Amino acid sequence: MAMLDLVDMLAREYEAMDPGDERFPGLAYALRVLVQSYNEHPDYRKEWRPQLPSTRPGAVSG
């Protein structure tokens, strides 16, 4: 499995996860760190960028 496939899998789990889940902040942080390595690549698309918890619909910021 390619690294981008693993990042995509994590992003899908993040999207499906309840914001009240205790793993939610850690997963959001992990996604931001992983995306940094791809962010500057010329083939990287802005729509692939995961939303921060504060901008995710239904997310509780805190």
SEZA-393165 format. One record per residue (C-alpha): residue in three letters; x, y, z. Coordinates in steps of 0.25 Angstrom, whole numbers. Example, Ala and Ser with C-alpha at 12.3 -4.5 7.8 and 13.67 -1.06 7.14 Angstrom:
! SEZA-393165
<"ALA" <49 -18 31>> <"SER" <55 -4 29>> 
This chain:
! SEZA-393165
<"MET" <0 0 0>> <"ALA" <6 14 -4>> <"MET" <7 25 6>> <"LEU" <-3 33 -1>> <"ASP" <-13 22 1>> <"LEU" <-10 21 16>> <"VAL" <-12 36 17>> <"ASP" <-25 35 9>> <"MET" <-30 24 19>> <"LEU" <-27 32 31>> <"ALA" <-34 44 25>> <"ARG" <-46 35 22>> <"GLU" <-46 30 37>> <"TYR" <-45 45 41>> <"GLU" <-57 49 33>> <"ALA" <-65 38 39>> <"MET" <-60 40 53>> <"ASP" <-69 46 64>> <"PRO" <-62 59 68>> <"GLY" <-65 55 83>> <"ASP" <-56 42 80>> <"GLU" <-43 44 89>> <"ARG" <-35 40 77>> <"PHE" <-40 51 68>> <"PRO" <-30 62 72>> <"GLY" <-18 52 70>> <"LEU" <-23 48 57>> <"ALA" <-25 62 52>> <"TYR" <-11 65 56>> <"ALA" <-5 53 50>> <"LEU" <-12 57 36>> <"ARG" <-7 71 37>> <"VAL" <7 66 39>> <"LEU" <6 56 28>> <"VAL" <1 66 18>> <"GLN" <12 75 20>> <"SER" <21 66 12>> <"TYR" <12 66 1>> <"ASN" <7 80 1>> <"GLU" <18 86 -7>> <"HIS" <18 75 -18>> <"PRO" <13 81 -32>> <"ASP" <3 70 -33>> <"TYR" <-4 72 -19>> <"ARG" <-18 77 -20>> <"LYS" <-23 87 -10>> <"GLU" <-37 80 -9>> <"TRP" <-29 68 -3>> <"ARG" <-25 76 9>> <"PRO" <-32 71 21>> <"GLN" <-41 82 28>> <"LEU" <-37 86 42>> <"PRO" <-46 82 53>> <"SER" <-51 96 55>> <"THR" <-56 97 40>> <"ARG" <-61 83 39>> <"PRO" <-77 83 39>> <"GLY" <-82 78 52>> <"ALA" <-69 79 59>> <"VAL" <-68 84 73>> <"SER" <-56 93 75>> <"GLY" <-50 94 88>> 
